[in-house]
């Protein structure tokens, strides 16, 4: 069975970006996490066995963290991943 994935765009309270990043990174389903500049403060990629599990993670774990103001969740429908060149 193929894994489901989502990209979550997160706005945090001012100055809380690194703290939120650290908490999100502890979640096993969070595969990538970044602090970014722009409208959103943190971007994470979540992978799970099913879309229902992604919904549960975002609703019951990500959105309940202190210092998170808003989230936008985008479900991945197709992906391409470049492998890093060998040195």
N, CA, C and O of each residue as an XYZ file, in Angstrom:
348
protein
N       0.842     -1.188      0.000
C       0.000      0.000      0.000
C       0.885      1.249      0.000
O       1.829      1.346      0.784
N       0.581      2.187     -0.869
C       1.348      3.427     -0.958
C       1.043      4.329      0.232
O      -0.080      4.368      0.735
N       2.049      5.037      0.659
C       1.850      5.985      1.761
C       1.152      7.227      1.254
O       1.282      7.595      0.087
N       0.418      7.862      2.129
C      -0.176      9.166      1.857
C       0.758     10.214      2.414
O       1.480      9.974      3.382
N       0.737     11.383      1.789
C       1.612     12.461      2.245
C       0.869     13.787      2.173
O      -0.060     13.962      1.386
N       1.307     14.713      3.019
C       0.745     16.058      3.018
C       1.840     17.050      3.355
O       2.773     16.749      4.100
N       1.706     18.242      2.788
C       2.549     19.373      3.137
C       1.690     20.292      3.996
O       0.581     20.652      3.601
N       2.192     20.672      5.162
C       1.429     21.536      6.065
C       2.166     22.862      6.206
O       3.331     22.905      6.603
N       1.460     23.950      5.872
C       1.981     25.306      6.014
C       1.481     25.845      7.342
O       0.286     25.772      7.629
N       2.376     26.384      8.153
C       2.032     26.754      9.530
C       2.434     28.189      9.822
O       3.553     28.605      9.523
N       1.512     28.943     10.409
C       1.832     30.254     10.969
C       1.957     30.077     12.475
O       1.100     29.471     13.119
N       3.046     30.620     13.027
C       3.280     30.517     14.467
C       3.149     31.890     15.117
O       3.063     32.912     14.436
N       3.136     31.891     16.416
C       3.259     33.159     17.141
C       4.650     33.718     16.858
O       5.586     32.959     16.607
N       4.787     35.025     16.896
C       6.065     35.674     16.601
C       7.144     35.159     17.550
O       6.969     35.148     18.769
N       8.260     34.735     16.967
C       9.394     34.268     17.751
C       9.338     32.804     18.158
O      10.276     32.309     18.782
N       8.261     32.098     17.821
C       8.105     30.706     18.262
C       8.487     29.689     17.189
O       8.282     28.490     17.378
N       9.032     30.144     16.079
C       9.294     29.248     14.950
C      10.190     28.067     15.320
O       9.850     26.922     15.024
N      11.302     28.325     15.950
C      12.244     27.245     16.284
C      11.660     26.275     17.298
O      11.878     25.067     17.201
N      10.926     26.793     18.261
C      10.297     25.933     19.269
C       9.266     25.015     18.612
O       9.220     23.819     18.901
N       8.449     25.574     17.735
C       7.437     24.774     17.022
C       8.131     23.740     16.133
O       7.714     22.582     16.087
N       9.185     24.152     15.429
C       9.936     23.235     14.578
C      10.450     22.050     15.384
O      10.330     20.906     14.945
N      11.020     22.309     16.554
C      11.536     21.240     17.412
C      10.438     20.269     17.830
O      10.646     19.056     17.815
N       9.267     20.792     18.206
C       8.156     19.930     18.633
C       7.623     19.091     17.470
O       7.340     17.905     17.636
N       7.490     19.700     16.313
C       7.000     18.969     15.141
C       7.972     17.869     14.743
O       7.551     16.770     14.382
N       9.257     18.151     14.805
C      10.273     17.193     14.389
C      10.270     15.930     15.259
O      10.734     14.878     14.821
N       9.759     16.028     16.464
C       9.671     14.863     17.357
C       8.601     13.862     16.900
O       8.644     12.694     17.286
N       7.653     14.308     16.089
C       6.572     13.429     15.630
C       7.111     12.489     14.552
O       7.686     12.958     13.570
N       6.941     11.173     14.711
C       7.521     10.228     13.751
C       6.985     10.387     12.321
O       7.685     10.056     11.363
N       5.778     10.879     12.171
C       5.195     11.036     10.832
C       5.729     12.264     10.100
O       5.564     12.375      8.885
N       6.362     13.181     10.816
C       6.957     14.365     10.190
C       8.296     13.938      9.598
O       9.228     13.591     10.323
N       8.376     13.969      8.269
C       9.575     13.514      7.567
C      10.520     14.651      7.213
O      11.725     14.439      7.079
N       9.980     15.858      7.061
C      10.792     17.036      6.767
C      10.168     18.211      7.493
O       8.948     18.283      7.639
N      11.011     19.140      7.951
C      10.502     20.322      8.652
C      11.441     21.488      8.408
O      12.660     21.348      8.506
N      10.862     22.649      8.086
C      11.645     23.826      7.733
C      11.054     25.077      8.362
O       9.833     25.217      8.438
N      11.910     25.987      8.811
C      11.496     27.359      9.116
C      11.700     28.130      7.822
O      12.753     28.026      7.194
N      10.683     28.912      7.417
C      10.740     29.646      6.151
C      10.344     31.102      6.358
O       9.749     31.456      7.376
N      10.679     31.939      5.387
C      10.246     33.337      5.376
C       9.041     33.462      4.461
O       8.926     32.739      3.472
N       8.152     34.373      4.789
C       6.989     34.623      3.945
C       5.714     34.599      4.766
O       5.723     34.872      5.966
N       4.627     34.271      4.107
C       3.322     34.238      4.766
C       3.283     33.194      5.878
O       2.641     33.402      6.907
N       3.966     32.081      5.671
C       4.002     31.005      6.663
C       5.378     30.977      7.319
O       6.351     31.484      6.761
N       5.450     30.390      8.491
C       6.683     30.364      9.278
C       7.371     29.006      9.271
O       8.598     28.925      9.323
N       6.579     27.943      9.208
C       7.099     26.575      9.248
C       6.370     25.762      8.185
O       5.163     25.910      7.996
N       7.119     24.901      7.492
C       6.547     23.979      6.515
C       7.007     22.577      6.893
O       8.192     22.353      7.138
N       6.062     21.629      6.940
C       6.421     20.242      7.239
C       5.816     19.306      6.213
O       4.768     19.588      5.631
N       6.494     18.185      6.002
C       5.948     17.094      5.197
C       5.619     15.951      6.139
O       6.459     15.504      6.920
N       4.389     15.490      6.051
C       3.914     14.385      6.889
C       3.628     13.188      5.990
O       3.043     13.339      4.918
N       4.038     12.008      6.423
C       3.709     10.770      5.718
C       3.025      9.819      6.678
O       3.408      9.706      7.843
N       2.004      9.135      6.173
C       1.272      8.153      6.978
C       0.708      7.090      6.042
O       0.744      7.243      4.821
N       0.196      6.026      6.618
C      -0.337      4.917      5.825
C      -1.632      5.249      5.114
O      -1.971      4.609      4.119
N      -2.373      6.254      5.615
C      -3.672      6.582      5.016
C      -3.995      8.052      5.259
O      -3.475      8.673      6.186
N      -4.858      8.593      4.415
C      -5.279      9.986      4.582
C      -5.954     10.222      5.921
O      -5.802     11.292      6.511
N      -6.686      9.255      6.401
C      -7.355      9.398      7.702
C      -6.332      9.604      8.817
O      -6.578     10.367      9.751
N      -5.197      8.933      8.724
C      -4.134      9.101      9.716
C      -3.527     10.504      9.616
O      -3.210     11.111     10.639
N      -3.364     11.017      8.408
C      -2.870     12.386      8.246
C      -3.835     13.364      8.887
O      -3.412     14.274      9.599
N      -5.121     13.190      8.645
C      -6.132     14.054      9.259
C      -6.014     14.028     10.773
O      -6.071     15.074     11.419
N      -5.851     12.851     11.339
C      -5.736     12.696     12.794
C      -4.474     13.389     13.315
O      -4.522     14.049     14.353
N      -3.364     13.252     12.621
C      -2.106     13.874     13.051
C      -2.234     15.397     13.035
O      -1.871     16.070     13.999
N      -2.753     15.927     11.934
C      -2.877     17.390     11.816
C      -3.861     17.928     12.841
O      -3.564     18.901     13.534
N      -5.024     17.310     12.944
C      -6.075     17.807     13.832
C      -5.731     17.637     15.308
O      -5.909     18.565     16.097
N      -5.244     16.464     15.684
C      -5.060     16.156     17.102
C      -3.662     16.397     17.645
O      -3.463     16.396     18.860
N      -2.696     16.604     16.769
C      -1.324     16.790     17.248
C      -0.735     18.119     16.783
O      -0.354     18.953     17.605
N      -0.660     18.318     15.471
C      -0.036     19.546     14.955
C      -0.798     20.782     15.411
O      -0.206     21.691     15.993
N      -2.093     20.830     15.158
C      -2.870     22.038     15.444
C      -3.040     22.316     16.931
O      -3.421     23.423     17.311
N      -2.765     21.337     17.771
C      -2.908     21.534     19.221
C      -1.615     21.981     19.900
O      -1.595     22.227     21.106
N      -0.550     22.084     19.132
C       0.696     22.567     19.737
C       0.541     24.029     20.136
O      -0.082     24.810     19.417
N       1.109     24.400     21.285
C       1.096     25.817     21.657
C       1.856     26.622     20.606
O       2.772     26.101     19.970
N       1.493     27.853     20.425
C       2.181     28.787     19.537
C       1.872     28.594     18.053
O       2.457     29.288     17.222
N       0.970     27.673     17.690
C       0.537     27.567     16.305
C      -0.733     28.385     16.142
O      -1.719     28.173     16.849
N      -0.697     29.328     15.194
C      -1.847     30.202     14.951
C      -2.783     29.609     13.898
O      -3.985     29.492     14.136
N      -2.240     29.233     12.730
C      -3.059     28.672     11.656
C      -2.271     27.608     10.906
O      -1.041     27.578     10.942
N      -3.013     26.732     10.225
C      -2.387     25.741      9.350
C      -3.175     25.656      8.041
O      -4.377     25.917      7.998
N      -2.468     25.288      6.989
C      -3.077     24.938      5.708
C      -2.460     23.602      5.322
O      -1.237     23.473      5.267
N      -3.297     22.612      5.056
C      -2.815     21.279      4.716
C      -3.080     21.003      3.239
O      -4.204     21.143      2.757
N      -2.031     20.611      2.538
C      -2.133     20.269      1.123
C      -1.788     18.790      0.968
O      -0.686     18.362      1.313
N      -2.738     18.015      0.445
C      -2.520     16.582      0.243
C      -1.709     16.386     -1.040
O      -2.051     16.935     -2.088
N      -0.646     15.607     -0.950
C       0.186     15.306     -2.108
C      -0.539     14.271     -2.969
O      -0.968     13.229     -2.473
N      -0.671     14.572     -4.274
C      -1.321     13.618     -5.179
C      -0.328     12.964     -6.135
O      -0.605     11.910     -6.708
N       0.846     13.607     -6.301
C       1.898     13.037     -7.144
C       3.206     13.690     -6.739
O       3.234     14.870     -6.392
N       4.291     12.926     -6.780
C       5.575     13.528     -6.406
C       6.701     13.003     -7.262
O       6.629     11.906     -7.814
N       7.730     13.797     -7.361
C       8.999     13.435     -7.996
C      10.083     13.824     -6.995
O      10.073     14.937     -6.468
N      11.004     12.924     -6.738
C      12.093     13.199     -5.805
C      13.408     12.984     -6.535
O      13.665     11.905     -7.070
N      14.231     14.013     -6.553
C      15.554     13.895     -7.141
C      16.502     13.299     -6.109
O      16.493     13.687     -4.941
N      17.300     12.375     -6.546
C      18.304     11.849     -5.630
C      19.524     12.759     -5.676
O      19.804     13.390     -6.696
N      20.233     12.819     -4.578
C      21.428     13.665     -4.501
C      22.538     13.040     -5.315
O      22.719     11.823     -5.279
N      23.292     13.852     -6.054
C      24.421     13.299     -6.813
C      25.506     12.774     -5.875
O      25.748     13.359     -4.820
N      26.136     11.712     -6.239
C      27.236     11.135     -5.433
C      28.493     11.944     -5.666
O      28.743     12.431     -6.768
N      29.280     12.081     -4.610
C      30.547     12.818     -4.716
C      31.680     11.856     -4.844
O      32.834     12.272     -4.946
